[in-house]
Amino acid sequence: MLVFIVRRLFVSIWVFFTATIVIFFLATKVKDPLADARQLPDNTRESAMAVIIERMHLDEPFIVRYFLWLGDAIQGDLGVNRQGLSVNSMLDAAVSATLQLVIGATVISIVIGITIGVISALRQYSALDQTVTFVAFVCFSLPSFWIATLLKEFMAIDFNDWLADPVISVPFIAGISLVTALTAGGLVVGDRRSRLTVFGTTLAGMVVLLAALSATGWFNDPGLGPIVVALTALGGAIGFTVLVSGLEWAPPLKAALISAGLGIVAYFALGPVLKDPNLLTLLLLALVTAGVGYGVGWYVGGDLYRRNAIPAAIFTGLFTGAVIFLDRMLQSFASYSDSVGGRPISTIGASTPNYDGTFWQSGLDSFGHLALPSLALVLISLATYSRYTRASMLEVMNQDYVRTARAKGLSERAVVTRHVLRNGMIPITTLVGYDIGTVLGGAVITEKVFGWRAMGTMLLEGIQQGDPMPIMAFFLVSGGAIIVFNMIADIAYAVLDPRIRLS
């Protein structure tokens, strides 16, 4: 394995070095950087051109300019742009904005897309599978600027207007309830009677829930409350236990329930701490939660069930913490909405200028600005991950060793998780590695529509001005990320498939 990693590292470094030469050459040819200066009046033209020539070393040959840039870049200095501004400062601001915009959207796309793809493969040709396929192709075919425009119109402008009088209409209640019930019925594995029972129960429950939320004015001052938090935590305990333990679930379920119970106690005990915390406090609480979950799983699971009890307890504890976090955030929604004039969903920019609020209000402000651009990126990427995962899973499910595993009496859960899913993830690893590396380069169209100044904007301005310094700074981050994550994907290949590291 070590030889495999060293070989891939050596090849990646040389690929990246060669790519910098090619990109620098193309960046110097994209546009004449003196074009604007040549349009100036005669009395200022020569001096302006001389300043740009000296600043950009335009009087030097291409190869000299490249090695001047490379020498400074190795020392951590990316130079100045055409206007004399530090590219390092520009890059810091652009990378920060890009990480806020694309990382969360990418992680959500990967997790939800792969989950939907797995479910579609397991329920091949069912109504759920055909619906997911139709929706995926619709999202994949729509251009990103059109999705962004629709989101600004219906998810921001109309939604903000609706919050002034948040009453849910009867047709909307019927439509949302019907879609939810169809989804729940499609997820059920069983005969028609079972699916119809789940469909009817879900439909009635959603109608009652939405009608109650509308009648009580919940959207004016939302919050989950201790009862909903407790019920959600208990449901999470059962769900995570089934996920990690299958049918051997008695001790792991006990550990998960204890973890959920401790989370419910913390909901009341940590009230003063969570009134206006900081990020470090929440991270420490998450670490403590994971440690307590590990201890509970280790003690309750015993020698026989410890392997399943520990992850069940840890996941349940972190899930309960996430529900408490959401409840605290929702409790601050009313005050935040009032502070921004009743327009909590923003259509432009990364934050409200000069906004000063509590931790929860600042979090809502960031979410309000991130919601639409992130959703636009998720809808496009989600279709790709779900389709690739479905195709890869179906291919693996038809292999001889999968049929042999079923013939030997392994449970369907063991067949899917140990054989189908692990081998089906090998092609997806390439897509994930490339996608994560690519999105670090920003999303030019999405940034433009929503007024974000991130990596894509820096690249676009560098191209428009014929300035190679911002272009090379962009490439160092995006190209380097692609190289690194593809190398990580190659290493993940070797972990998933021993034949690769031995070849």
C-alpha positions in Angstrom: 0.0 0.0 0.0 2.8 2.4 0.9 4.5 1.9 -2.5 1.2 2.4 -4.2 0.6 5.8 -2.4 4.2 7.0 -3.1 3.8 6.2 -6.8 0.5 8.0 -7.1 2.0 11.0 -5.2 5.0 11.2 -7.5 2.8 11.1 -10.6 0.3 13.7 -9.2 3.1 16.2 -8.4 4.5 16.0 -12.0 1.0 16.3 -13.5 0.3 19.4 -11.4 3.7 21.0 -12.3 3.1 20.4 -16.0 -0.4 21.8 -15.8 0.8 25.0 -14.2 3.0 25.6 -17.3 0.1 25.0 -19.7 -2.3 27.2 -17.7 0.2 30.0 -17.3 0.8 30.1 -21.1 -2.9 30.1 -21.8 -3.6 32.8 -19.2 -1.0 35.1 -20.8 -2.7 34.7 -24.2 -6.4 35.0 -23.1 -6.5 38.8 -23.6 -4.3 41.8 -24.1 -3.9 43.4 -20.6 -3.0 46.7 -22.2 -6.2 47.0 -24.2 -7.9 49.3 -21.7 -4.8 51.5 -21.2 -4.6 52.0 -25.0 -8.0 53.7 -24.9 -6.8 56.4 -22.5 -6.0 60.0 -23.6 -2.6 60.7 -25.1 -1.3 62.5 -22.0 -1.9 59.5 -19.7 -1.7 56.5 -22.1 2.1 55.9 -22.0 2.4 56.2 -18.2 -0.5 53.9 -17.6 0.9 51.3 -20.0 4.3 51.6 -18.4 2.9 50.9 -14.9 1.0 47.8 -16.1 4.0 46.5 -18.1 6.3 46.9 -15.1 3.7 45.4 -12.7 3.0 42.3 -14.9 6.5 41.9 -16.3 5.1 42.2 -19.8 8.6 43.1 -21.2 9.9 39.7 -20.2 9.6 36.5 -22.3 6.9 34.0 -21.3 9.3 31.5 -19.7 10.9 34.2 -17.5 7.5 35.4 -16.3 6.5 31.8 -15.5 9.6 31.2 -13.3 9.2 34.6 -11.7 5.7 33.6 -10.7 6.8 30.0 -9.7 9.5 31.3 -7.4 7.2 33.7 -5.6 4.4 31.1 -5.4 6.8 28.5 -3.8 7.5 31.2 -1.1 3.7 31.8 -0.7 3.5 35.1 -2.6 1.0 35.0 -5.5 1.9 38.5 -6.5 -0.4 41.4 -7.4 -3.1 41.7 -10.0 -3.4 44.2 -12.8 -4.6 46.9 -10.4 -1.8 46.3 -7.9 -4.0 44.5 -5.3 -2.6 41.5 -3.4 -3.7 38.2 -5.0 -3.2 36.5 -1.6 -5.8 38.7 0.0 -8.2 38.2 -2.9 -7.7 34.4 -2.7 -8.3 34.3 1.1 -11.7 36.1 0.6 -12.6 34.0 -2.4 -11.8 30.7 -0.8 -13.7 31.5 2.3 -16.8 32.4 0.3 -16.5 29.3 -1.9 -16.1 27.0 1.1 -19.3 28.4 2.6 -21.2 28.1 -0.7 -20.2 24.7 -2.1 -18.9 22.4 0.6 -22.3 22.1 2.4 -24.1 21.7 -0.9 -21.6 19.0 -2.1 -21.8 17.0 1.1 -25.6 17.1 1.0 -25.6 16.1 -2.6 -23.3 13.1 -2.0 -25.1 11.8 1.0 -28.7 12.2 -0.3 -27.8 11.3 -3.9 -26.1 8.0 -2.9 -29.0 7.2 -0.5 -31.6 7.8 -3.2 -29.5 5.8 -5.7 -29.3 2.8 -3.4 -33.0 2.8 -2.7 -33.8 3.1 -6.4 -31.6 0.2 -7.2 -33.2 -2.0 -4.5 -36.7 -1.0 -5.7 -35.9 -1.3 -9.4 -38.8 -0.5 -11.8 -41.1 0.4 -8.9 -43.2 3.5 -8.9 -40.6 5.1 -6.6 -37.8 4.2 -8.9 -39.5 5.6 -12.0 -40.5 8.8 -10.1 -36.9 9.4 -8.9 -35.6 8.7 -12.4 -38.0 11.3 -13.9 -37.2 14.0 -11.3 -33.4 13.3 -11.7 -33.5 13.8 -15.4 -35.6 16.9 -15.1 -33.1 18.5 -12.6 -30.1 17.3 -14.6 -31.4 18.8 -17.9 -32.3 22.3 -16.5 -29.5 24.9 -16.9 -28.2 26.2 -13.6 -29.1 29.8 -14.3 -32.7 28.8 -14.9 -32.9 26.8 -11.7 -31.3 29.8 -9.8 -33.8 32.2 -11.3 -36.8 30.0 -10.4 -35.5 29.6 -6.8 -35.2 33.4 -6.4 -38.7 33.9 -7.6 -40.6 31.2 -5.8 -38.4 30.2 -2.9 -37.4 33.7 -1.9 -39.7 36.5 -3.1 -43.0 34.5 -2.9 -41.9 32.7 0.3 -41.0 36.0 2.1 -44.3 37.5 1.0 -46.1 34.4 2.3 -44.4 34.7 5.8 -46.3 38.0 6.3 -49.5 35.9 6.6 -48.4 32.2 6.8 -51.6 30.4 6.1 -51.3 27.2 4.1 -54.0 26.8 1.4 -56.0 23.6 1.1 -54.6 22.7 -2.4 -51.1 23.1 -1.1 -51.8 20.9 1.9 -53.3 18.3 -0.4 -50.4 18.4 -2.8 -47.6 18.1 -0.2 -49.5 15.4 1.7 -50.1 13.4 -1.5 -46.4 13.6 -2.6 -45.2 12.6 0.9 -47.7 9.7 1.1 -46.6 8.4 -2.4 -43.0 8.6 -1.3 -43.6 6.7 1.9 -45.7 4.1 0.2 -43.0 3.6 -2.4 -40.3 3.0 0.2 -42.3 0.1 1.8 -41.2 -3.4 0.9 -44.2 -5.6 0.9 -47.5 -6.4 -0.8 -50.0 -3.9 -2.1 -52.0 -3.9 1.1 -49.0 -2.8 3.2 -48.1 -0.1 0.8 -51.7 1.2 0.7 -51.8 1.2 4.5 -48.6 3.2 4.7 -49.9 5.6 2.0 -53.2 6.2 3.8 -51.7 6.7 7.2 -49.0 9.1 5.9 -51.6 11.0 3.9 -53.9 11.5 6.9 -51.0 12.3 9.2 -49.6 15.0 6.8 -53.0 16.6 6.3 -53.6 16.9 10.0 -50.0 18.1 10.7 -50.0 20.8 8.0 -53.5 22.0 8.9 -52.5 22.2 12.6 -49.3 24.2 11.8 -51.3 26.6 9.7 -54.1 27.1 12.2 -51.8 27.7 15.2 -49.5 30.1 13.3 -46.5 28.0 13.9 -44.6 29.6 11.0 -44.7 33.0 12.7 -42.7 31.6 15.7 -41.4 28.1 14.9 -39.8 25.7 17.3 -39.8 22.0 18.0 -40.3 21.9 21.7 -39.3 19.1 24.2 -42.0 16.6 23.1 -41.0 16.7 19.5 -37.3 16.6 20.4 -37.9 13.6 22.6 -40.0 11.7 20.1 -37.4 12.4 17.3 -34.6 11.3 19.4 -36.3 8.0 20.2 -37.1 7.5 16.6 -33.5 8.1 15.7 -32.4 5.5 18.3 -34.6 2.9 16.7 -33.5 3.9 13.1 -29.8 3.9 13.8 -30.0 0.6 15.7 -31.7 -1.1 12.8 -29.2 0.5 10.4 -26.1 -0.8 12.2 -27.4 -4.0 13.8 -30.1 -5.5 11.7 -31.9 -8.2 13.6 -29.3 -8.4 16.4 -30.7 -5.3 18.0 -31.5 -5.8 21.7 -28.3 -4.5 23.5 -27.5 -2.0 20.7 -31.1 -0.6 21.0 -30.7 -0.3 24.7 -27.5 1.6 24.3 -29.1 3.9 21.7 -32.1 4.6 23.9 -29.9 5.5 26.8 -27.9 7.8 24.5 -31.2 9.4 23.4 -32.4 9.8 27.0 -29.1 11.5 28.0 -29.6 13.9 25.1 -33.2 14.7 26.2 -31.8 15.4 29.7 -29.1 17.7 28.2 -31.9 19.6 26.4 -33.1 20.9 29.7 -29.8 20.9 31.6 -27.8 22.9 29.0 -30.4 25.7 28.5 -28.2 28.5 29.9 -25.1 27.3 27.9 -27.1 27.1 24.6 -28.7 30.5 25.1 -26.0 32.3 23.1 -23.0 29.9 22.6 -20.1 30.1 20.2 -18.9 27.6 17.7 -16.1 26.2 19.9 -18.6 25.4 22.6 -20.8 23.5 20.2 -17.8 21.5 18.9 -16.8 20.6 22.4 -20.3 19.5 23.2 -20.3 17.3 20.0 -17.0 15.7 21.1 -18.4 15.1 24.6 -21.5 13.6 23.1 -19.5 11.2 20.9 -17.3 10.2 24.0 -20.4 9.6 26.1 -22.0 7.6 23.3 -18.8 5.5 23.0 -18.8 4.8 26.7 -22.5 3.8 26.8 -22.1 1.5 23.8 -19.0 -0.1 25.2 -20.6 -0.8 28.6 -24.1 -1.8 27.5 -23.0 -3.8 24.4 -20.7 -6.2 26.3 -18.2 -8.3 24.5 -20.8 -9.8 22.1 -22.7 -6.7 20.9 -20.1 -3.9 21.5 -19.3 -3.6 17.9 -22.8 -2.6 17.0 -23.8 -0.9 20.2 -21.0 1.7 20.1 -21.9 3.2 16.7 -25.6 3.1 17.5 -25.1 5.0 20.7 -22.7 7.6 19.1 -25.0 8.2 16.0 -28.1 8.5 18.2 -26.3 11.0 20.5 -25.1 13.2 17.7 -28.5 13.0 16.0 -30.2 14.1 19.1 -27.7 17.0 19.4 -28.5 18.0 15.9 -32.2 18.1 16.7 -31.6 20.2 19.7 -29.5 22.6 17.6 -32.3 22.8 15.0 -34.8 23.6 17.8 -32.7 26.4 19.2 -32.2 27.8 15.7 -36.0 27.8 15.0 -36.7 29.5 18.3 -34.7 32.5 17.1 -36.4 32.7 13.7 -39.1 35.2 14.7 -36.6 37.7 16.2 -34.2 37.3 13.2 -37.1 37.8 10.7 -38.1 41.0 12.4 -34.5 42.3 12.4 -34.2 41.9 8.6 -37.6 43.4 7.8 -39.5 40.1 7.4 -37.3 39.0 4.5 -35.3 36.0 6.0 -34.5 34.3 2.7 -32.0 36.5 0.8 -31.5 36.6 -3.0 -28.1 38.2 -3.1 -24.8 38.3 -1.3 -23.2 36.1 1.4 -24.5 38.0 4.5 -26.5 41.0 5.6 -24.2 44.0 5.7 -23.2 45.1 9.3 -25.6 42.6 10.8 -25.0 42.1 14.6 -27.1 39.4 16.4 -26.8 36.4 18.7 -25.1 33.2 17.6 -28.4 31.7 16.5 -29.5 34.9 14.6 -26.2 35.1 12.8 -26.6 31.4 11.9 -30.0 32.1 10.5 -28.6 35.0 8.5 -25.9 32.8 7.0 -28.4 30.1 6.3 -30.8 32.6 4.6 -28.1 33.7 2.3 -26.8 30.2 1.6 -30.1 28.4 1.2 -30.9 29.3 -2.5 -27.5 29.0 -4.1 -26.8 25.8 -2.2 -30.2 24.4 -3.2 -29.4 25.2 -6.9 -26.1 23.3 -6.7 -27.7 20.4 -4.8 -30.5 19.9 -7.3 -28.0 19.6 -10.2 -25.5 17.3 -8.4 -28.2 15.2 -6.7 -29.3 13.8 -10.1 -25.8 12.8 -11.0 -25.0 11.0 -7.8 -28.4 9.2 -7.7 -28.1 8.0 -11.4 -24.5 6.8 -11.1 -25.2 5.0 -7.8 -28.3 3.3 -9.1 -26.4 2.0 -12.2 -23.4 0.8 -10.2 -25.6 -0.9 -7.7 -27.6 -2.7 -10.3 -24.5 -3.9 -12.1 -23.0 -5.3 -8.9 -26.3 -7.0 -7.8 -26.2 -9.2 -10.9 -22.7 -10.5 -10.2 -22.2 -14.2 -9.3 -20.8 -13.6 -5.9 -23.9 -11.7 -4.8 -26.1 -14.6 -5.9 -23.8 -17.0 -4.0 -24.0 -14.9 -0.9 -27.8 -15.0 -1.0 -27.7 -18.8 -1.7 -25.5 -19.3 1.4 -28.2 -17.8 3.6 -26.9 -14.3 4.3 -29.5 -11.8 5.2 -30.5 -9.2 2.6 -29.0 -6.5 4.8 -25.6 -8.3 5.0 -25.7 -8.9 1.2 -26.4 -5.2 0.5 -24.0 -3.6 2.9 -21.1 -6.0 2.8 -21.1 -7.0 -0.9 -23.3 -4.9 -3.1 -22.7 -1.4 -1.5 -19.0 -1.8 -1.0 -18.3 -2.9 -4.5 -20.8 -0.5 -6.0 -19.1 2.5 -4.4 -15.9 1.9 -6.4 -17.0 3.8 -9.5 -18.7 6.4 -7.3 -15.4 7.1 -5.6 -14.1 8.6 -8.8 -17.1 10.9 -9.2 -16.9 12.0 -5.6 -13.2 12.8 -5.7 -13.5 14.7 -8.9 -16.6 16.6 -7.9 -15.2 17.8 -4.5 -12.0 19.0 -6.2 -14.0 20.7 -8.9 -16.4 22.6 -6.7 -13.6 24.2 -4.8 -13.0 26.2 -8.0 -16.4 27.8 -7.4 -19.6 27.9 -9.3 -19.3 30.8 -11.8 -23.0 30.9 -12.9 -24.5 30.4 -9.5 -22.1 33.0 -8.0 -23.1 35.5 -10.7 -26.9 35.0 -10.2 -26.8 35.3 -6.4 -24.1 38.0 -6.2 -21.4 35.9 -4.5 -17.8 37.0 -4.8 -16.0 33.7 -4.7 -13.5 31.7 -6.7 -15.5 31.7 -9.9 -15.8 35.5 -9.8 -12.1 35.8 -9.3 -11.4 33.6 -12.3 -13.9 35.5 -14.5 -12.4 38.8 -13.7 -8.9 37.6 -14.4 -10.0 36.3 -17.8 -11.8 39.5 -18.6 -8.8 41.6 -17.7 -6.2 39.3 -19.3 -4.5 39.0 -15.8 -2.7 35.7 -15.3 -2.1 36.2 -11.5 -5.8 35.7 -10.4 -6.1 32.9 -12.9 -3.1 31.1 -11.5 -4.3 31.6 -8.0 -7.6 30.0 -9.0 -5.8 27.1 -10.6 -3.5 26.5 -7.6 -6.7 25.9 -5.5 -9.0 24.2 -7.9 -6.3 22.3 -9.8 -4.5 21.3 -6.7 -7.8 20.1 -5.1 -8.6 18.0 -8.2 -5.1 16.4 -8.0 -5.3 15.8 -4.3 -8.9 14.4 -4.3 -8.3 12.2 -7.3 -5.2 10.8 -5.5 -7.4 10.2 -2.4 -9.9 8.4 -4.7 -7.1 6.2 -6.1 -6.1 5.3 -2.5 -9.8 4.6 -1.7 -9.9 2.3 -4.7 -7.0 0.3 -3.1 -8.9 0.1 0.2 -12.2 -1.0 -1.4 -10.6 -3.4 -3.8 -7.3 -5.2 -2.9 -6.8 -6.2 -6.5 -6.0 -2.6 -7.4 -3.2 -2.1 -4.8 -1.7 -5.5 -5.9 -1.7 -4.7 -9.6 
